[in-house]
Amino acid sequence: MEVVRQVEHVLPDQPADALFRDFGESAVIFRVRWWIDSYVDTFLMYDKVNNAILEALRAADIDVAFPRQDLNLKVDDNDAGRLGSASAGNPL
């Protein structure tokens, strides 16, 4: 929250907090709340605050999880031969 309060145009004298909302796929979801003077630049402020949070997480060596999918292919002998020659620089 210290990082959020330091973002330009976030009001330092107003409350700011992070609320643990939920578990997601490969994620822990928080809602971060903070105050600004005007809602004209709301999307720009979300960008500034989110980037400040991301930089702080990286500086603390905290990885942001990304969804992962494993793909398993069933390959018969004919396909295996063709795939082997393709990896050697030959077209399929």
N, CA, C and O atoms as CSV, one atom per row, in Angstrom:
chain,resi,resn,atom,element,x,y,z
A,1,MET,N,N,0.820,-1.187,0.000
A,1,MET,CA,C,0.000,0.000,0.000
A,1,MET,C,C,0.867,1.255,0.000
A,1,MET,O,O,0.449,2.312,-0.472
A,2,GLU,N,N,2.065,1.124,0.529
A,2,GLU,CA,C,2.992,2.263,0.509
A,2,GLU,C,C,3.276,2.699,-0.926
A,2,GLU,O,O,3.337,3.894,-1.215
A,3,VAL,N,N,3.449,1.738,-1.814
A,3,VAL,CA,C,3.722,2.038,-3.216
A,3,VAL,C,C,2.523,2.749,-3.852
A,3,VAL,O,O,2.701,3.694,-4.620
A,4,VAL,N,N,1.324,2.307,-3.540
A,4,VAL,CA,C,0.117,2.920,-4.108
A,4,VAL,C,C,0.012,4.376,-3.656
A,4,VAL,O,O,-0.305,5.255,-4.457
A,5,ARG,N,N,0.272,4.626,-2.392
A,5,ARG,CA,C,0.167,5.990,-1.864
A,5,ARG,C,C,1.189,6.933,-2.485
A,5,ARG,O,O,0.999,8.150,-2.465
A,6,GLN,N,N,2.266,6.389,-3.034
A,6,GLN,CA,C,3.311,7.218,-3.636
A,6,GLN,C,C,3.039,7.570,-5.096
A,6,GLN,O,O,3.752,8.389,-5.676
A,7,VAL,N,N,2.019,6.963,-5.693
A,7,VAL,CA,C,1.698,7.251,-7.094
A,7,VAL,C,C,1.145,8.674,-7.187
A,7,VAL,O,O,0.286,9.082,-6.405
A,8,GLU,N,N,1.662,9.409,-8.161
A,8,GLU,CA,C,1.223,10.788,-8.360
A,8,GLU,C,C,-0.296,10.842,-8.566
A,8,GLU,O,O,-0.851,10.061,-9.339
A,9,HIS,N,N,-0.946,11.749,-7.884
A,9,HIS,CA,C,-2.394,12.011,-7.933
A,9,HIS,C,C,-3.226,11.075,-7.059
A,9,HIS,O,O,-4.437,11.269,-6.950
A,10,VAL,N,N,-2.616,10.065,-6.433
A,10,VAL,CA,C,-3.343,9.304,-5.415
A,10,VAL,C,C,-3.313,10.159,-4.158
A,10,VAL,O,O,-2.251,10.630,-3.752
A,11,LEU,N,N,-4.468,10.362,-3.540
A,11,LEU,CA,C,-4.564,11.244,-2.377
A,11,LEU,C,C,-3.952,10.574,-1.146
A,11,LEU,O,O,-4.471,9.566,-0.667
A,12,PRO,N,N,-2.848,11.132,-0.633
A,12,PRO,CA,C,-2.142,10.490,0.481
A,12,PRO,C,C,-2.883,10.582,1.812
A,12,PRO,O,O,-2.617,9.794,2.720
A,13,ASP,N,N,-3.806,11.532,1.942
A,13,ASP,CA,C,-4.517,11.706,3.215
A,13,ASP,C,C,-5.830,10.917,3.272
A,13,ASP,O,O,-6.557,10.990,4.263
A,14,GLN,N,N,-6.131,10.169,2.214
A,14,GLN,CA,C,-7.337,9.344,2.166
A,14,GLN,C,C,-6.955,7.871,2.373
A,14,GLN,O,O,-5.825,7.479,2.081
A,15,PRO,N,N,-7.882,7.065,2.870
A,15,PRO,CA,C,-7.545,5.653,3.105
A,15,PRO,C,C,-7.286,4.899,1.794
A,15,PRO,O,O,-7.925,5.148,0.771
A,16,ALA,N,N,-6.348,3.990,1.861
A,16,ALA,CA,C,-6.067,3.073,0.752
A,16,ALA,C,C,-5.910,1.700,1.381
A,16,ALA,O,O,-5.312,1.561,2.448
A,17,ASP,N,N,-6.448,0.693,0.719
A,17,ASP,CA,C,-6.339,-0.645,1.286
A,17,ASP,C,C,-6.339,-1.707,0.206
A,17,ASP,O,O,-6.722,-1.457,-0.937
A,18,ALA,N,N,-5.905,-2.889,0.587
A,18,ALA,CA,C,-5.915,-4.052,-0.295
A,18,ALA,C,C,-6.753,-5.124,0.387
A,18,ALA,O,O,-6.480,-5.511,1.523
A,19,LEU,N,N,-7.758,-5.592,-0.305
A,19,LEU,CA,C,-8.675,-6.588,0.240
A,19,LEU,C,C,-8.497,-7.904,-0.510
A,19,LEU,O,O,-8.550,-7.939,-1.740
A,20,PHE,N,N,-8.286,-8.974,0.231
A,20,PHE,CA,C,-8.157,-10.302,-0.369
A,20,PHE,C,C,-9.544,-10.752,-0.794
A,20,PHE,O,O,-10.426,-10.944,0.043
A,21,ARG,N,N,-9.733,-10.921,-2.096
A,21,ARG,CA,C,-11.059,-11.216,-2.634
A,21,ARG,C,C,-11.316,-12.692,-2.855
A,21,ARG,O,O,-12.364,-13.211,-2.468
A,22,ASP,N,N,-10.339,-13.388,-3.491
A,22,ASP,CA,C,-10.662,-14.735,-3.955
A,22,ASP,C,C,-9.398,-15.456,-4.408
A,22,ASP,O,O,-8.333,-14.859,-4.565
A,23,PHE,N,N,-9.554,-16.748,-4.611
A,23,PHE,CA,C,-8.543,-17.550,-5.282
A,23,PHE,C,C,-9.012,-17.744,-6.719
A,23,PHE,O,O,-10.179,-18.057,-6.956
A,24,GLY,N,N,-8.114,-17.560,-7.673
A,24,GLY,CA,C,-8.430,-17.811,-9.068
A,24,GLY,C,C,-7.511,-18.886,-9.604
A,24,GLY,O,O,-6.666,-19.409,-8.878
A,25,GLU,N,N,-7.676,-19.217,-10.875
A,25,GLU,CA,C,-6.771,-20.183,-11.494
A,25,GLU,C,C,-5.383,-19.561,-11.532
A,25,GLU,O,O,-5.178,-18.542,-12.191
A,26,SER,N,N,-4.447,-20.152,-10.845
A,26,SER,CA,C,-3.071,-19.663,-10.782
A,26,SER,C,C,-3.002,-18.217,-10.273
A,26,SER,O,O,-2.139,-17.453,-10.704
A,27,ALA,N,N,-3.900,-17.840,-9.363
A,27,ALA,CA,C,-3.924,-16.446,-8.912
A,27,ALA,C,C,-4.491,-16.314,-7.506
A,27,ALA,O,O,-5.305,-17.123,-7.060
A,28,VAL,N,N,-4.042,-15.286,-6.836
A,28,VAL,CA,C,-4.643,-14.819,-5.598
A,28,VAL,C,C,-5.152,-13.424,-5.936
A,28,VAL,O,O,-4.368,-12.565,-6.339
A,29,ILE,N,N,-6.438,-13.188,-5.780
A,29,ILE,CA,C,-7.056,-11.963,-6.269
A,29,ILE,C,C,-7.283,-10.978,-5.127
A,29,ILE,O,O,-7.928,-11.292,-4.127
A,30,PHE,N,N,-6.731,-9.773,-5.307
A,30,PHE,CA,C,-6.902,-8.682,-4.361
A,30,PHE,C,C,-7.638,-7.538,-5.043
A,30,PHE,O,O,-7.565,-7.371,-6.260
A,31,ARG,N,N,-8.339,-6.764,-4.246
A,31,ARG,CA,C,-8.925,-5.515,-4.724
A,31,ARG,C,C,-8.207,-4.394,-3.995
A,31,ARG,O,O,-8.226,-4.332,-2.766
A,32,VAL,N,N,-7.579,-3.516,-4.744
A,32,VAL,CA,C,-6.847,-2.399,-4.164
A,32,VAL,C,C,-7.702,-1.152,-4.346
A,32,VAL,O,O,-8.148,-0.843,-5.452
A,33,ARG,N,N,-7.926,-0.432,-3.231
A,33,ARG,CA,C,-8.755,0.786,-3.279
A,33,ARG,C,C,-7.913,1.988,-2.873
A,33,ARG,O,O,-7.118,1.917,-1.936
A,34,TRP,N,N,-8.100,3.101,-3.597
A,34,TRP,CA,C,-7.387,4.337,-3.343
A,34,TRP,C,C,-8.224,5.489,-3.873
A,34,TRP,O,O,-9.170,5.269,-4.630
A,35,TRP,N,N,-7.889,6.709,-3.486
A,35,TRP,CA,C,-8.676,7.888,-3.850
A,35,TRP,C,C,-7.878,8.827,-4.741
A,35,TRP,O,O,-6.662,8.959,-4.607
A,36,ILE,N,N,-8.605,9.487,-5.670
A,36,ILE,CA,C,-8.017,10.507,-6.534
A,36,ILE,C,C,-8.926,11.732,-6.535
A,36,ILE,O,O,-10.087,11.644,-6.138
A,37,ASP,N,N,-8.400,12.875,-6.982
A,37,ASP,CA,C,-9.167,14.128,-7.025
A,37,ASP,C,C,-10.296,14.097,-8.041
A,37,ASP,O,O,-11.407,14.551,-7.767
A,38,SER,N,N,-10.000,13.556,-9.215
A,38,SER,CA,C,-10.934,13.627,-10.330
A,38,SER,C,C,-10.996,12.274,-11.030
A,38,SER,O,O,-9.998,11.560,-11.115
A,39,TYR,N,N,-12.145,11.943,-11.515
A,39,TYR,CA,C,-12.307,10.675,-12.223
A,39,TYR,C,C,-12.150,10.819,-13.730
A,39,TYR,O,O,-12.474,9.903,-14.485
A,40,VAL,N,N,-11.655,11.967,-14.160
A,40,VAL,CA,C,-11.450,12.198,-15.586
A,40,VAL,C,C,-10.413,11.222,-16.143
A,40,VAL,O,O,-10.588,10.672,-17.230
A,41,ASP,N,N,-9.343,11.017,-15.395
A,41,ASP,CA,C,-8.252,10.150,-15.861
A,41,ASP,C,C,-8.252,8.803,-15.144
A,41,ASP,O,O,-7.188,8.285,-14.806
A,42,THR,N,N,-9.405,8.244,-14.914
A,42,THR,CA,C,-9.512,6.997,-14.152
A,42,THR,C,C,-8.683,5.880,-14.769
A,42,THR,O,O,-7.943,5.204,-14.054
A,43,PHE,N,N,-8.787,5.667,-16.077
A,43,PHE,CA,C,-8.056,4.568,-16.716
A,43,PHE,C,C,-6.551,4.794,-16.648
A,43,PHE,O,O,-5.795,3.842,-16.457
A,44,LEU,N,N,-6.106,6.037,-16.800
A,44,LEU,CA,C,-4.693,6.350,-16.668
A,44,LEU,C,C,-4.216,6.062,-15.249
A,44,LEU,O,O,-3.111,5.552,-15.063
A,45,MET,N,N,-5.027,6.379,-14.254
A,45,MET,CA,C,-4.652,6.131,-12.864
A,45,MET,C,C,-4.596,4.633,-12.561
A,45,MET,O,O,-3.704,4.186,-11.841
A,46,TYR,N,N,-5.530,3.855,-13.097
A,46,TYR,CA,C,-5.445,2.395,-12.931
A,46,TYR,C,C,-4.129,1.886,-13.508
A,46,TYR,O,O,-3.471,1.036,-12.907
A,47,ASP,N,N,-3.748,2.402,-14.664
A,47,ASP,CA,C,-2.496,2.002,-15.284
A,47,ASP,C,C,-1.314,2.351,-14.388
A,47,ASP,O,O,-0.440,1.512,-14.168
A,48,LYS,N,N,-1.276,3.570,-13.869
A,48,LYS,CA,C,-0.163,3.992,-13.012
A,48,LYS,C,C,-0.090,3.166,-11.733
A,48,LYS,O,O,0.987,2.714,-11.344
A,49,VAL,N,N,-1.221,2.970,-11.087
A,49,VAL,CA,C,-1.243,2.211,-9.835
A,49,VAL,C,C,-0.878,0.749,-10.083
A,49,VAL,O,O,-0.060,0.187,-9.355
A,50,ASN,N,N,-1.471,0.131,-11.098
A,50,ASN,CA,C,-1.176,-1.276,-11.386
A,50,ASN,C,C,0.297,-1.475,-11.745
A,50,ASN,O,O,0.905,-2.459,-11.323
A,51,ASN,N,N,0.871,-0.561,-12.512
A,51,ASN,CA,C,2.288,-0.667,-12.857
A,51,ASN,C,C,3.175,-0.490,-11.626
A,51,ASN,O,O,4.190,-1.173,-11.493
A,52,ALA,N,N,2.805,0.413,-10.731
A,52,ALA,CA,C,3.573,0.596,-9.492
A,52,ALA,C,C,3.529,-0.673,-8.647
A,52,ALA,O,O,4.540,-1.081,-8.075
A,53,ILE,N,N,2.360,-1.292,-8.569
A,53,ILE,CA,C,2.226,-2.554,-7.819
A,53,ILE,C,C,3.070,-3.648,-8.468
A,53,ILE,O,O,3.782,-4.374,-7.773
A,54,LEU,N,N,2.997,-3.771,-9.781
A,54,LEU,CA,C,3.769,-4.795,-10.497
A,54,LEU,C,C,5.273,-4.594,-10.294
A,54,LEU,O,O,5.999,-5.561,-10.065
A,55,GLU,N,N,5.743,-3.352,-10.376
A,55,GLU,CA,C,7.162,-3.074,-10.149
A,55,GLU,C,C,7.571,-3.439,-8.724
A,55,GLU,O,O,8.652,-3.986,-8.510
A,56,ALA,N,N,6.711,-3.140,-7.750
A,56,ALA,CA,C,7.017,-3.477,-6.347
A,56,ALA,C,C,7.075,-4.983,-6.149
A,56,ALA,O,O,7.933,-5.477,-5.418
A,57,LEU,N,N,6.171,-5.724,-6.792
A,57,LEU,CA,C,6.195,-7.181,-6.691
A,57,LEU,C,C,7.478,-7.745,-7.297
A,57,LEU,O,O,8.097,-8.643,-6.726
A,58,ARG,N,N,7.868,-7.220,-8.442
A,58,ARG,CA,C,9.105,-7.684,-9.092
A,58,ARG,C,C,10.329,-7.353,-8.231
A,58,ARG,O,O,11.238,-8.173,-8.101
A,59,ALA,N,N,10.349,-6.156,-7.647
A,59,ALA,CA,C,11.463,-5.761,-6.788
A,59,ALA,C,C,11.571,-6.663,-5.559
A,59,ALA,O,O,12.660,-6.867,-5.023
A,60,ALA,N,N,10.439,-7.196,-5.120
A,60,ALA,CA,C,10.418,-8.104,-3.964
A,60,ALA,C,C,10.585,-9.564,-4.389
A,60,ALA,O,O,10.427,-10.471,-3.572
A,61,ASP,N,N,10.903,-9.789,-5.665
A,61,ASP,CA,C,11.073,-11.145,-6.224
A,61,ASP,C,C,9.814,-11.993,-6.055
A,61,ASP,O,O,9.895,-13.191,-5.782
A,62,ILE,N,N,8.657,-11.367,-6.218
A,62,ILE,CA,C,7.382,-12.081,-6.176
A,62,ILE,C,C,6.916,-12.246,-7.619
A,62,ILE,O,O,6.663,-11.263,-8.315
A,63,ASP,N,N,6.805,-13.488,-8.058
A,63,ASP,CA,C,6.381,-13.763,-9.428
A,63,ASP,C,C,4.872,-13.669,-9.548
A,63,ASP,O,O,4.137,-14.100,-8.659
A,64,VAL,N,N,4.421,-13.103,-10.648
A,64,VAL,CA,C,2.997,-13.075,-10.968
A,64,VAL,C,C,2.711,-14.340,-11.762
A,64,VAL,O,O,3.325,-14.575,-12.803
A,65,ALA,N,N,1.791,-15.145,-11.282
A,65,ALA,CA,C,1.487,-16.424,-11.933
A,65,ALA,C,C,0.691,-16.192,-13.212
A,65,ALA,O,O,-0.189,-15.334,-13.275
A,66,PHE,N,N,1.018,-16.965,-14.208
A,66,PHE,CA,C,0.271,-16.956,-15.454
A,66,PHE,C,C,-0.317,-18.342,-15.655
A,66,PHE,O,O,0.314,-19.340,-15.303
A,67,PRO,N,N,-1.524,-18.417,-16.218
A,67,PRO,CA,C,-2.116,-19.739,-16.445
A,67,PRO,C,C,-1.201,-20.586,-17.331
A,67,PRO,O,O,-0.573,-20.084,-18.264
A,68,ARG,N,N,-1.145,-21.848,-17.023
A,68,ARG,CA,C,-0.298,-22.773,-17.774
A,68,ARG,C,C,-1.165,-23.903,-18.297
A,68,ARG,O,O,-2.047,-24.407,-17.601
A,69,GLN,N,N,-0.900,-24.284,-19.518
A,69,GLN,CA,C,-1.600,-25.418,-20.100
A,69,GLN,C,C,-0.572,-26.362,-20.698
A,69,GLN,O,O,0.374,-25.932,-21.357
A,70,ASP,N,N,-0.764,-27.637,-20.466
A,70,ASP,CA,C,0.081,-28.654,-21.067
A,70,ASP,C,C,-0.673,-29.259,-22.242
A,70,ASP,O,O,-1.875,-29.513,-22.160
A,71,LEU,N,N,0.036,-29.482,-23.318
A,71,LEU,CA,C,-0.546,-30.062,-24.520
A,71,LEU,C,C,0.141,-31.389,-24.767
A,71,LEU,O,O,1.362,-31.450,-24.910
A,72,ASN,N,N,-0.643,-32.447,-24.815
A,72,ASN,CA,C,-0.123,-33.788,-25.085
A,72,ASN,C,C,-0.655,-34.249,-26.424
A,72,ASN,O,O,-1.867,-34.295,-26.638
A,73,LEU,N,N,0.248,-34.588,-27.325
A,73,LEU,CA,C,-0.139,-35.036,-28.662
A,73,LEU,C,C,0.061,-36.543,-28.782
A,73,LEU,O,O,1.084,-37.089,-28.371
A,74,LYS,N,N,-0.924,-37.185,-29.346
A,74,LYS,CA,C,-0.790,-38.606,-29.643
A,74,LYS,C,C,-0.260,-38.706,-31.072
A,74,LYS,O,O,-0.907,-38.247,-32.013
A,75,VAL,N,N,0.911,-39.304,-31.226
A,75,VAL,CA,C,1.579,-39.357,-32.521
A,75,VAL,C,C,1.816,-40.817,-32.888
A,75,VAL,O,O,2.382,-41.583,-32.109
A,76,ASP,N,N,1.367,-41.196,-34.107
A,76,ASP,CA,C,1.648,-42.566,-34.548
A,76,ASP,C,C,3.033,-42.608,-35.221
A,76,ASP,O,O,3.692,-41.579,-35.365
A,77,ASP,N,N,3.451,-43.781,-35.620
A,77,ASP,CA,C,4.805,-43.945,-36.165
A,77,ASP,C,C,5.027,-43.104,-37.425
A,77,ASP,O,O,6.104,-42.534,-37.597
A,78,ASN,N,N,4.023,-43.017,-38.310
A,78,ASN,CA,C,4.173,-42.218,-39.534
A,78,ASN,C,C,4.379,-40.739,-39.189
A,78,ASN,O,O,5.255,-40.078,-39.746
A,79,ASP,N,N,3.569,-40.238,-38.273
A,79,ASP,CA,C,3.694,-38.836,-37.876
A,79,ASP,C,C,5.023,-38.590,-37.175
A,79,ASP,O,O,5.634,-37.537,-37.359
A,80,ALA,N,N,5.478,-39.552,-36.370
A,80,ALA,CA,C,6.736,-39.386,-35.653
A,80,ALA,C,C,7.887,-39.223,-36.637
A,80,ALA,O,O,8.775,-38.397,-36.423
A,81,GLY,N,N,7.878,-40.008,-37.719
A,81,GLY,CA,C,8.924,-39.887,-38.734
A,81,GLY,C,C,8.890,-38.536,-39.424
A,81,GLY,O,O,9.932,-37.924,-39.659
A,82,ARG,N,N,7.694,-38.072,-39.747
A,82,ARG,CA,C,7.570,-36.767,-40.403
A,82,ARG,C,C,7.965,-35.643,-39.463
A,82,ARG,O,O,8.612,-34.683,-39.881
A,83,LEU,N,N,7.585,-35.751,-38.207
A,83,LEU,CA,C,7.949,-34.711,-37.244
A,83,LEU,C,C,9.449,-34.678,-37.036
A,83,LEU,O,O,10.037,-33.607,-36.887
A,84,GLY,N,N,10.074,-35.856,-37.023
A,84,GLY,CA,C,11.529,-35.908,-36.876
A,84,GLY,C,C,12.242,-35.225,-38.025
A,84,GLY,O,O,13.225,-34.517,-37.805
A,85,SER,N,N,11.768,-35.423,-39.250
A,85,SER,CA,C,12.426,-34.792,-40.396
A,85,SER,C,C,12.128,-33.299,-40.426
A,85,SER,O,O,12.952,-32.526,-40.915
A,86,ALA,N,N,10.980,-32.871,-39.921
A,86,ALA,CA,C,10.660,-31.448,-39.880
A,86,ALA,C,C,11.573,-30.728,-38.903
A,86,ALA,O,O,11.991,-29.599,-39.159
A,87,SER,N,N,11.886,-31.371,-37.785
A,87,SER,CA,C,12.773,-30.737,-36.802
A,87,SER,C,C,14.199,-30.658,-37.334
A,87,SER,O,O,14.997,-29.864,-36.838
A,88,ALA,N,N,14.526,-31.463,-38.326
A,88,ALA,CA,C,15.872,-31.429,-38.916
A,88,ALA,C,C,15.956,-30.401,-40.045
A,88,ALA,O,O,16.960,-30.335,-40.754
A,89,GLY,N,N,14.907,-29.604,-40.207
A,89,GLY,CA,C,14.923,-28.558,-41.233
A,89,GLY,C,C,14.228,-28.965,-42.521
A,89,GLY,O,O,14.215,-28.193,-43.479
A,90,ASN,N,N,13.657,-30.146,-42.566
A,90,ASN,CA,C,12.929,-30.585,-43.755
A,90,ASN,C,C,11.457,-30.288,-43.603
A,90,ASN,O,O,10.908,-30.495,-42.520
A,91,PRO,N,N,10.792,-29.811,-44.644
A,91,PRO,CA,C,9.355,-29.528,-44.532
A,91,PRO,C,C,8.540,-30.786,-44.376
A,91,PRO,O,O,8.918,-31.865,-44.833
A,92,LEU,N,N,7.394,-30.617,-43.709
A,92,LEU,CA,C,6.476,-31.753,-43.568
A,92,LEU,C,C,5.888,-32.056,-44.917
A,92,LEU,O,O,5.082,-32.978,-45.046
